[in-house]
Amino acid sequence: MRADRIEYRISGGPPNGWKIFRQDMQIGIRRSIVDAVSFATHLAEREAVLGVALTKVAMDAPLARMHFA
């Protein structure tokens, strides 16, 4: 079955890392928020270019928990 929209969601945060989900399935984990966003965006852009479906990258965390260092 083909999805109309594919959502990549980033949640979690330090000290356990940022978890990356595609739909509701975890596909990765990164220590840095920048790496997590980069990974999710890369996959979403790839699927969008291939015309698989509309894609969206969303954060599931308040800005106060994001440590960029």
N, CA, C and O atoms as a Maestro MAE file, in Angstrom:
{
 s_m_m2io_version
 :::
 2.0.0
}

f_m_ct {
 s_m_title
 :::
 protein
 m_atom[276] {
  # First column is atom index #
  i_m_mmod_type
  r_m_x_coord
  r_m_y_coord
  r_m_z_coord
  i_m_residue_number
  s_m_chain_name
  s_m_pdb_residue_name
  s_m_pdb_atom_name
  i_m_atomic_number
  :::
  1 25 0.827 -1.177 0.000 1 A "MET " " N  " 7
  2 3 0.000 0.000 0.000 1 A "MET " " CA " 6
  3 2 0.873 1.243 0.000 1 A "MET " " C  " 6
  4 15 1.821 1.337 0.780 1 A "MET " " O  " 8
  5 25 0.568 2.176 -0.849 2 A "ARG " " N  " 7
  6 3 1.356 3.385 -0.991 2 A "ARG " " CA " 6
  7 2 0.842 4.479 -0.052 2 A "ARG " " C  " 6
  8 15 -0.360 4.739 0.013 2 A "ARG " " O  " 8
  9 25 1.766 5.117 0.675 3 A "ALA " " N  " 7
  10 3 1.390 6.190 1.604 3 A "ALA " " CA " 6
  11 2 1.273 7.509 0.847 3 A "ALA " " C  " 6
  12 15 2.019 7.756 -0.101 3 A "ALA " " O  " 8
  13 25 0.334 8.355 1.268 4 A "ASP " " N  " 7
  14 3 0.203 9.682 0.673 4 A "ASP " " CA " 6
  15 2 1.269 10.636 1.184 4 A "ASP " " C  " 6
  16 15 1.729 11.521 0.462 4 A "ASP " " O  " 8
  17 25 1.652 10.443 2.429 5 A "ARG " " N  " 7
  18 3 2.649 11.302 3.056 5 A "ARG " " CA " 6
  19 2 3.529 10.457 3.959 5 A "ARG " " C  " 6
  20 15 3.041 9.624 4.723 5 A "ARG " " O  " 8
  21 25 4.825 10.681 3.862 6 A "ILE " " N  " 7
  22 3 5.776 9.969 4.718 6 A "ILE " " CA " 6
  23 2 6.360 10.977 5.685 6 A "ILE " " C  " 6
  24 15 6.889 12.011 5.278 6 A "ILE " " O  " 8
  25 25 6.262 10.668 6.966 7 A "GLU " " N  " 7
  26 3 6.757 11.574 7.989 7 A "GLU " " CA " 6
  27 2 7.981 10.992 8.668 7 A "GLU " " C  " 6
  28 15 7.978 9.849 9.125 7 A "GLU " " O  " 8
  29 25 9.024 11.800 8.723 8 A "TYR " " N  " 7
  30 3 10.212 11.480 9.500 8 A "TYR " " CA " 6
  31 2 10.127 12.330 10.753 8 A "TYR " " C  " 6
  32 15 9.959 13.547 10.674 8 A "TYR " " O  " 8
  33 25 10.240 11.694 11.904 9 A "ARG " " N  " 7
  34 3 10.096 12.387 13.177 9 A "ARG " " CA " 6
  35 2 11.350 12.168 14.007 9 A "ARG " " C  " 6
  36 15 11.878 11.058 14.082 9 A "ARG " " O  " 8
  37 25 11.815 13.235 14.623 10 A "ILE " " N  " 7
  38 3 12.996 13.175 15.478 10 A "ILE " " CA " 6
  39 2 12.541 13.453 16.899 10 A "ILE " " C  " 6
  40 15 11.888 14.462 17.165 10 A "ILE " " O  " 8
  41 25 12.887 12.555 17.810 11 A "SER " " N  " 7
  42 3 12.508 12.744 19.210 11 A "SER " " CA " 6
  43 2 13.609 12.232 20.120 11 A "SER " " C  " 6
  44 15 14.564 11.600 19.668 11 A "SER " " O  " 8
  45 25 13.468 12.509 21.396 12 A "GLY " " N  " 7
  46 3 14.462 12.074 22.362 12 A "GLY " " CA " 6
  47 2 15.317 13.225 22.805 12 A "GLY " " C  " 6
  48 15 14.815 14.308 23.105 12 A "GLY " " O  " 8
  49 25 16.600 12.995 22.847 13 A "GLY " " N  " 7
  50 3 17.536 14.025 23.260 13 A "GLY " " CA " 6
  51 2 18.588 13.478 24.194 13 A "GLY " " C  " 6
  52 15 18.587 12.293 24.528 13 A "GLY " " O  " 8
  53 25 19.493 14.354 24.616 14 A "PRO " " N  " 7
  54 3 20.554 13.926 25.506 14 A "PRO " " CA " 6
  55 2 19.984 13.365 26.801 14 A "PRO " " C  " 6
  56 15 18.937 13.851 27.227 14 A "PRO " " O  " 8
  57 25 20.568 12.417 27.439 15 A "PRO " " N  " 7
  58 3 21.835 11.773 27.123 15 A "PRO " " CA " 6
  59 2 21.685 10.516 26.260 15 A "PRO " " C  " 6
  60 15 22.687 9.904 25.889 15 A "PRO " " O  " 8
  61 25 20.444 10.122 25.935 16 A "ASN " " N  " 7
  62 3 20.229 8.871 25.208 16 A "ASN " " CA " 6
  63 2 20.273 8.997 23.697 16 A "ASN " " C  " 6
  64 15 20.162 7.992 22.995 16 A "ASN " " O  " 8
  65 25 20.428 10.172 23.195 17 A "GLY " " N  " 7
  66 3 20.510 10.375 21.756 17 A "GLY " " CA " 6
  67 2 19.173 10.740 21.133 17 A "GLY " " C  " 6
  68 15 18.122 10.639 21.766 17 A "GLY " " O  " 8
  69 25 19.235 11.162 19.889 18 A "TRP " " N  " 7
  70 3 18.057 11.570 19.123 18 A "TRP " " CA " 6
  71 2 17.605 10.401 18.263 18 A "TRP " " C  " 6
  72 15 18.365 9.897 17.435 18 A "TRP " " O  " 8
  73 25 16.388 9.981 18.460 19 A "LYS " " N  " 7
  74 3 15.838 8.844 17.718 19 A "LYS " " CA " 6
  75 2 15.142 9.356 16.468 19 A "LYS " " C  " 6
  76 15 14.423 10.354 16.514 19 A "LYS " " O  " 8
  77 25 15.358 8.670 15.347 20 A "ILE " " N  " 7
  78 3 14.756 9.038 14.074 20 A "ILE " " CA " 6
  79 2 13.739 7.970 13.702 20 A "ILE " " C  " 6
  80 15 14.054 6.780 13.684 20 A "ILE " " O  " 8
  81 25 12.526 8.398 13.408 21 A "PHE " " N  " 7
  82 3 11.442 7.496 13.048 21 A "PHE " " CA " 6
  83 2 10.979 7.792 11.629 21 A "PHE " " C  " 6
  84 15 10.931 8.951 11.218 21 A "PHE " " O  " 8
  85 25 10.642 6.754 10.886 22 A "ARG " " N  " 7
  86 3 9.959 6.884 9.599 22 A "ARG " " CA " 6
  87 2 8.579 6.298 9.833 22 A "ARG " " C  " 6
  88 15 8.427 5.119 10.154 22 A "ARG " " O  " 8
  89 25 7.578 7.152 9.663 23 A "GLN " " N  " 7
  90 3 6.234 6.821 10.109 23 A "GLN " " CA " 6
  91 2 6.337 6.515 11.602 23 A "GLN " " C  " 6
  92 15 6.729 7.413 12.348 23 A "GLN " " O  " 8
  93 25 6.025 5.359 12.079 24 A "ASP " " N  " 7
  94 3 6.141 5.067 13.512 24 A "ASP " " CA " 6
  95 2 7.208 4.027 13.812 24 A "ASP " " C  " 6
  96 15 7.219 3.441 14.894 24 A "ASP " " O  " 8
  97 25 8.097 3.798 12.869 25 A "MET " " N  " 7
  98 3 9.142 2.788 13.031 25 A "MET " " CA " 6
  99 2 10.505 3.469 13.198 25 A "MET " " C  " 6
  100 15 10.903 4.285 12.366 25 A "MET " " O  " 8
  101 25 11.213 3.128 14.278 26 A "GLN " " N  " 7
  102 3 12.526 3.729 14.501 26 A "GLN " " CA " 6
  103 2 13.515 3.196 13.481 26 A "GLN " " C  " 6
  104 15 13.641 1.987 13.286 26 A "GLN " " O  " 8
  105 25 14.225 4.134 12.823 27 A "ILE " " N  " 7
  106 3 15.189 3.732 11.793 27 A "ILE " " CA " 6
  107 2 16.613 4.138 12.129 27 A "ILE " " C  " 6
  108 15 17.546 3.741 11.431 27 A "ILE " " O  " 8
  109 25 16.800 4.923 13.188 28 A "GLY " " N  " 7
  110 3 18.152 5.317 13.532 28 A "GLY " " CA " 6
  111 2 18.210 6.093 14.822 28 A "GLY " " C  " 6
  112 15 17.190 6.452 15.409 28 A "GLY " " O  " 8
  113 25 19.448 6.347 15.253 29 A "ILE " " N  " 7
  114 3 19.697 7.160 16.440 29 A "ILE " " CA " 6
  115 2 21.006 7.907 16.221 29 A "ILE " " C  " 6
  116 15 21.968 7.354 15.688 29 A "ILE " " O  " 8
  117 25 21.029 9.156 16.633 30 A "ARG " " N  " 7
  118 3 22.225 9.982 16.490 30 A "ARG " " CA " 6
  119 2 22.470 10.725 17.797 30 A "ARG " " C  " 6
  120 15 21.520 11.062 18.504 30 A "ARG " " O  " 8
  121 25 23.709 10.978 18.120 31 A "ARG " " N  " 7
  122 3 24.058 11.714 19.343 31 A "ARG " " CA " 6
  123 2 23.807 13.214 19.185 31 A "ARG " " C  " 6
  124 15 23.435 13.883 20.149 31 A "ARG " " O  " 8
  125 25 24.004 13.738 17.999 32 A "SER " " N  " 7
  126 3 23.880 15.173 17.741 32 A "SER " " CA " 6
  127 2 22.548 15.477 17.054 32 A "SER " " C  " 6
  128 15 22.127 14.748 16.157 32 A "SER " " O  " 8
  129 25 21.895 16.549 17.477 33 A "ILE " " N  " 7
  130 3 20.650 16.969 16.842 33 A "ILE " " CA " 6
  131 2 20.895 17.322 15.374 33 A "ILE " " C  " 6
  132 15 20.052 17.063 14.515 33 A "ILE " " O  " 8
  133 25 22.043 17.908 15.101 34 A "VAL " " N  " 7
  134 3 22.372 18.284 13.720 34 A "VAL " " CA " 6
  135 2 22.474 17.037 12.845 34 A "VAL " " C  " 6
  136 15 21.972 17.032 11.721 34 A "VAL " " O  " 8
  137 25 23.109 15.997 13.337 35 A "ASP " " N  " 7
  138 3 23.220 14.745 12.597 35 A "ASP " " CA " 6
  139 2 21.858 14.087 12.398 35 A "ASP " " C  " 6
  140 15 21.585 13.525 11.338 35 A "ASP " " O  " 8
  141 25 21.012 14.157 13.407 36 A "ALA " " N  " 7
  142 3 19.681 13.552 13.307 36 A "ALA " " CA " 6
  143 2 18.838 14.263 12.254 36 A "ALA " " C  " 6
  144 15 18.187 13.615 11.435 36 A "ALA " " O  " 8
  145 25 18.850 15.580 12.275 37 A "VAL " " N  " 7
  146 3 18.080 16.351 11.288 37 A "VAL " " CA " 6
  147 2 18.638 16.123 9.885 37 A "VAL " " C  " 6
  148 15 17.881 15.977 8.926 37 A "VAL " " O  " 8
  149 25 19.952 16.094 9.772 38 A "SER " " N  " 7
  150 3 20.588 15.861 8.479 38 A "SER " " CA " 6
  151 2 20.208 14.496 7.899 38 A "SER " " C  " 6
  152 15 19.890 14.386 6.715 38 A "SER " " O  " 8
  153 25 20.243 13.472 8.731 39 A "PHE " " N  " 7
  154 3 19.909 12.117 8.292 39 A "PHE " " CA " 6
  155 2 18.445 12.034 7.840 39 A "PHE " " C  " 6
  156 15 18.148 11.512 6.765 39 A "PHE " " O  " 8
  157 25 17.541 12.549 8.668 40 A "ALA " " N  " 7
  158 3 16.111 12.509 8.336 40 A "ALA " " CA " 6
  159 2 15.815 13.322 7.070 40 A "ALA " " C  " 6
  160 15 15.036 12.893 6.220 40 A "ALA " " O  " 8
  161 25 16.435 14.483 6.953 41 A "THR " " N  " 7
  162 3 16.216 15.331 5.784 41 A "THR " " CA " 6
  163 2 16.735 14.669 4.517 41 A "THR " " C  " 6
  164 15 16.089 14.730 3.471 41 A "THR " " O  " 8
  165 25 17.894 14.040 4.608 42 A "HIS " " N  " 7
  166 3 18.457 13.337 3.455 42 A "HIS " " CA " 6
  167 2 17.493 12.262 2.943 42 A "HIS " " C  " 6
  168 15 17.228 12.174 1.744 42 A "HIS " " O  " 8
  169 25 16.977 11.452 3.860 43 A "LEU " " N  " 7
  170 3 16.061 10.389 3.457 43 A "LEU " " CA " 6
  171 2 14.749 10.950 2.898 43 A "LEU " " C  " 6
  172 15 14.218 10.435 1.914 43 A "LEU " " O  " 8
  173 25 14.237 11.996 3.525 44 A "ALA " " N  " 7
  174 3 12.990 12.609 3.055 44 A "ALA " " CA " 6
  175 2 13.167 13.219 1.667 44 A "ALA " " C  " 6
  176 15 12.296 13.065 0.810 44 A "ALA " " O  " 8
  177 25 14.281 13.909 1.438 45 A "GLU " " N  " 7
  178 3 14.543 14.502 0.124 45 A "GLU " " CA " 6
  179 2 14.688 13.425 -0.942 45 A "GLU " " C  " 6
  180 15 14.205 13.583 -2.063 45 A "GLU " " O  " 8
  181 25 15.345 12.344 -0.594 46 A "ARG " " N  " 7
  182 3 15.527 11.240 -1.549 46 A "ARG " " CA " 6
  183 2 14.177 10.675 -1.981 46 A "ARG " " C  " 6
  184 15 13.938 10.467 -3.170 46 A "ARG " " O  " 8
  185 25 13.298 10.427 -1.012 47 A "GLU " " N  " 7
  186 3 11.982 9.891 -1.349 47 A "GLU " " CA " 6
  187 2 11.150 10.896 -2.141 47 A "GLU " " C  " 6
  188 15 10.387 10.515 -3.028 47 A "GLU " " O  " 8
  189 25 11.298 12.170 -1.822 48 A "ALA " " N  " 7
  190 3 10.559 13.201 -2.550 48 A "ALA " " CA " 6
  191 2 11.016 13.277 -4.011 48 A "ALA " " C  " 6
  192 15 10.195 13.405 -4.919 48 A "ALA " " O  " 8
  193 25 12.325 13.197 -4.228 49 A "VAL " " N  " 7
  194 3 12.857 13.251 -5.596 49 A "VAL " " CA " 6
  195 2 12.428 12.033 -6.404 49 A "VAL " " C  " 6
  196 15 12.131 12.149 -7.593 49 A "VAL " " O  " 8
  197 25 12.394 10.868 -5.764 50 A "LEU " " N  " 7
  198 3 11.970 9.653 -6.453 50 A "LEU " " CA " 6
  199 2 10.470 9.635 -6.721 50 A "LEU " " C  " 6
  200 15 9.983 8.785 -7.467 50 A "LEU " " O  " 8
  201 25 9.739 10.560 -6.123 51 A "GLY " " N  " 7
  202 3 8.303 10.629 -6.333 51 A "GLY " " CA " 6
  203 2 7.524 9.566 -5.588 51 A "GLY " " C  " 6
  204 15 6.401 9.230 -5.963 51 A "GLY " " O  " 8
  205 25 8.121 9.038 -4.535 52 A "VAL " " N  " 7
  206 3 7.460 7.998 -3.754 52 A "VAL " " CA " 6
  207 2 6.215 8.563 -3.077 52 A "VAL " " C  " 6
  208 15 5.140 7.966 -3.144 52 A "VAL " " O  " 8
  209 25 6.362 9.707 -2.428 53 A "ALA " " N  " 7
  210 3 5.246 10.344 -1.716 53 A "ALA " " CA " 6
  211 2 5.691 11.723 -1.260 53 A "ALA " " C  " 6
  212 15 6.868 12.068 -1.358 53 A "ALA " " O  " 8
  213 25 4.756 12.502 -0.765 54 A "LEU " " N  " 7
  214 3 5.106 13.751 -0.116 54 A "LEU " " CA " 6
  215 2 5.817 13.412 1.186 54 A "LEU " " C  " 6
  216 15 5.464 12.436 1.848 54 A "LEU " " O  " 8
  217 25 6.812 14.204 1.556 55 A "THR " " N  " 7
  218 3 7.557 13.903 2.767 55 A "THR " " CA " 6
  219 2 7.549 15.090 3.717 55 A "THR " " C  " 6
  220 15 7.335 16.234 3.314 55 A "THR " " O  " 8
  221 25 7.787 14.791 4.983 56 A "LYS " " N  " 7
  222 3 7.796 15.809 6.027 56 A "LYS " " CA " 6
  223 2 8.787 15.386 7.095 56 A "LYS " " C  " 6
  224 15 8.842 14.214 7.467 56 A "LYS " " O  " 8
  225 25 9.577 16.345 7.594 57 A "VAL " " N  " 7
  226 3 10.475 16.096 8.713 57 A "VAL " " CA " 6
  227 2 9.978 16.948 9.875 57 A "VAL " " C  " 6
  228 15 9.810 18.160 9.741 57 A "VAL " " O  " 8
  229 25 9.745 16.304 11.017 58 A "ALA " " N  " 7
  230 3 9.207 17.005 12.183 58 A "ALA " " CA " 6
  231 2 10.047 16.709 13.423 58 A "ALA " " C  " 6
  232 15 10.637 15.637 13.554 58 A "ALA " " O  " 8
  233 25 10.086 17.683 14.324 59 A "MET " " N  " 7
  234 3 10.767 17.526 15.611 59 A "MET " " CA " 6
  235 2 9.726 17.281 16.682 59 A "MET " " C  " 6
  236 15 8.658 17.893 16.682 59 A "MET " " O  " 8
  237 25 10.043 16.393 17.583 60 A "ASP " " N  " 7
  238 3 9.139 16.025 18.666 60 A "ASP " " CA " 6
  239 2 9.768 16.422 20.003 60 A "ASP " " C  " 6
  240 15 9.696 15.671 20.975 60 A "ASP " " O  " 8
  241 25 10.389 17.611 20.045 61 A "ALA " " N  " 7
  242 3 11.080 18.047 21.255 61 A "ALA " " CA " 6
  243 2 11.054 19.568 21.339 61 A "ALA " " C  " 6
  244 15 11.149 20.248 20.317 61 A "ALA " " O  " 8
  245 25 10.924 20.105 22.551 62 A "PRO " " N  " 7
  246 3 10.976 21.557 22.713 62 A "PRO " " CA " 6
  247 2 12.391 22.087 22.467 62 A "PRO " " C  " 6
  248 15 13.370 21.367 22.670 62 A "PRO " " O  " 8
  249 25 12.495 23.327 22.036 63 A "LEU " " N  " 7
  250 3 13.789 23.913 21.732 63 A "LEU " " CA " 6
  251 2 14.746 23.926 22.935 63 A "LEU " " C  " 6
  252 15 15.962 23.867 22.755 63 A "LEU " " O  " 8
  253 25 14.217 24.001 24.131 64 A "ALA " " N  " 7
  254 3 15.060 24.056 25.328 64 A "ALA " " CA " 6
  255 2 15.883 22.786 25.508 64 A "ALA " " C  " 6
  256 15 16.947 22.830 26.124 64 A "ALA " " O  " 8
  257 25 15.410 21.644 24.977 65 A "ARG " " N  " 7
  258 3 16.150 20.380 25.135 65 A "ARG " " CA " 6
  259 2 17.200 20.167 24.055 65 A "ARG " " C  " 6
  260 15 17.983 19.221 24.140 65 A "ARG " " O  " 8
  261 25 17.234 21.013 23.058 66 A "MET " " N  " 7
  262 3 18.181 20.833 21.962 66 A "MET " " CA " 6
  263 2 19.535 21.422 22.337 66 A "MET " " C  " 6
  264 15 19.669 22.632 22.517 66 A "MET " " O  " 8
  265 25 20.529 20.560 22.452 67 A "HIS " " N  " 7
  266 3 21.882 20.988 22.775 67 A "HIS " " CA " 6
  267 2 22.709 20.889 21.502 67 A "HIS " " C  " 6
  268 15 22.968 19.794 21.003 67 A "HIS " " O  " 8
  269 25 23.119 22.031 20.984 68 A "PHE " " N  " 7
  270 3 23.839 22.062 19.721 68 A "PHE " " CA " 6
  271 2 25.333 21.862 19.890 68 A "PHE " " C  " 6
  272 15 26.041 21.713 18.894 68 A "PHE " " O  " 8
  273 25 25.830 21.855 21.097 69 A "ALA " " N  " 7
  274 3 27.271 21.712 21.306 69 A "ALA " " CA " 6
  275 2 27.732 20.305 21.118 69 A "ALA " " C  " 6
  276 15 28.922 20.021 21.260 69 A "ALA " " O  " 8
  :::
 }
 m_bond[275] {
  # First column is bond index #
  i_m_from
  i_m_to
  i_m_order
  :::
  1 1 2 1
  2 2 3 1
  3 3 4 2
  4 3 5 1
  5 5 6 1
  6 6 7 1
  7 7 8 2
  8 7 9 1
  9 9 10 1
  10 10 11 1
  11 11 12 2
  12 11 13 1
  13 13 14 1
  14 14 15 1
  15 15 16 2
  16 15 17 1
  17 17 18 1
  18 18 19 1
  19 19 20 2
  20 19 21 1
  21 21 22 1
  22 22 23 1
  23 23 24 2
  24 23 25 1
  25 25 26 1
  26 26 27 1
  27 27 28 2
  28 27 29 1
  29 29 30 1
  30 30 31 1
  31 31 32 2
  32 31 33 1
  33 33 34 1
  34 34 35 1
  35 35 36 2
  36 35 37 1
  37 37 38 1
  38 38 39 1
  39 39 40 2
  40 39 41 1
  41 41 42 1
  42 42 43 1
  43 43 44 2
  44 43 45 1
  45 45 46 1
  46 46 47 1
  47 47 48 2
  48 47 49 1
  49 49 50 1
  50 50 51 1
  51 51 52 2
  52 51 53 1
  53 53 54 1
  54 54 55 1
  55 55 56 2
  56 55 57 1
  57 57 58 1
  58 58 59 1
  59 59 60 2
  60 59 61 1
  61 61 62 1
  62 62 63 1
  63 63 64 2
  64 63 65 1
  65 65 66 1
  66 66 67 1
  67 67 68 2
  68 67 69 1
  69 69 70 1
  70 70 71 1
  71 71 72 2
  72 71 73 1
  73 73 74 1
  74 74 75 1
  75 75 76 2
  76 75 77 1
  77 77 78 1
  78 78 79 1
  79 79 80 2
  80 79 81 1
  81 81 82 1
  82 82 83 1
  83 83 84 2
  84 83 85 1
  85 85 86 1
  86 86 87 1
  87 87 88 2
  88 87 89 1
  89 89 90 1
  90 90 91 1
  91 91 92 2
  92 91 93 1
  93 93 94 1
  94 94 95 1
  95 95 96 2
  96 95 97 1
  97 97 98 1
  98 98 99 1
  99 99 100 2
  100 99 101 1
  101 101 102 1
  102 102 103 1
  103 103 104 2
  104 103 105 1
  105 105 106 1
  106 106 107 1
  107 107 108 2
  108 107 109 1
  109 109 110 1
  110 110 111 1
  111 111 112 2
  112 111 113 1
  113 113 114 1
  114 114 115 1
  115 115 116 2
  116 115 117 1
  117 117 118 1
  118 118 119 1
  119 119 120 2
  120 119 121 1
  121 121 122 1
  122 122 123 1
  123 123 124 2
  124 123 125 1
  125 125 126 1
  126 126 127 1
  127 127 128 2
  128 127 129 1
  129 129 130 1
  130 130 131 1
  131 131 132 2
  132 131 133 1
  133 133 134 1
  134 134 135 1
  135 135 136 2
  136 135 137 1
  137 137 138 1
  138 138 139 1
  139 139 140 2
  140 139 141 1
  141 141 142 1
  142 142 143 1
  143 143 144 2
  144 143 145 1
  145 145 146 1
  146 146 147 1
  147 147 148 2
  148 147 149 1
  149 149 150 1
  150 150 151 1
  151 151 152 2
  152 151 153 1
  153 153 154 1
  154 154 155 1
  155 155 156 2
  156 155 157 1
  157 157 158 1
  158 158 159 1
  159 159 160 2
  160 159 161 1
  161 161 162 1
  162 162 163 1
  163 163 164 2
  164 163 165 1
  165 165 166 1
  166 166 167 1
  167 167 168 2
  168 167 169 1
  169 169 170 1
  170 170 171 1
  171 171 172 2
  172 171 173 1
  173 173 174 1
  174 174 175 1
  175 175 176 2
  176 175 177 1
  177 177 178 1
  178 178 179 1
  179 179 180 2
  180 179 181 1
  181 181 182 1
  182 182 183 1
  183 183 184 2
  184 183 185 1
  185 185 186 1
  186 186 187 1
  187 187 188 2
  188 187 189 1
  189 189 190 1
  190 190 191 1
  191 191 192 2
  192 191 193 1
  193 193 194 1
  194 194 195 1
  195 195 196 2
  196 195 197 1
  197 197 198 1
  198 198 199 1
  199 199 200 2
  200 199 201 1
  201 201 202 1
  202 202 203 1
  203 203 204 2
  204 203 205 1
  205 205 206 1
  206 206 207 1
  207 207 208 2
  208 207 209 1
  209 209 210 1
  210 210 211 1
  211 211 212 2
  212 211 213 1
  213 213 214 1
  214 214 215 1
  215 215 216 2
  216 215 217 1
  217 217 218 1
  218 218 219 1
  219 219 220 2
  220 219 221 1
  221 221 222 1
  222 222 223 1
  223 223 224 2
  224 223 225 1
  225 225 226 1
  226 226 227 1
  227 227 228 2
  228 227 229 1
  229 229 230 1
  230 230 231 1
  231 231 232 2
  232 231 233 1
  233 233 234 1
  234 234 235 1
  235 235 236 2
  236 235 237 1
  237 237 238 1
  238 238 239 1
  239 239 240 2
  240 239 241 1
  241 241 242 1
  242 242 243 1
  243 243 244 2
  244 243 245 1
  245 245 246 1
  246 246 247 1
  247 247 248 2
  248 247 249 1
  249 249 250 1
  250 250 251 1
  251 251 252 2
  252 251 253 1
  253 253 254 1
  254 254 255 1
  255 255 256 2
  256 255 257 1
  257 257 258 1
  258 258 259 1
  259 259 260 2
  260 259 261 1
  261 261 262 1
  262 262 263 1
  263 263 264 2
  264 263 265 1
  265 265 266 1
  266 266 267 1
  267 267 268 2
  268 267 269 1
  269 269 270 1
  270 270 271 1
  271 271 272 2
  272 271 273 1
  273 273 274 1
  274 274 275 1
  275 275 276 2
  :::
 }
}
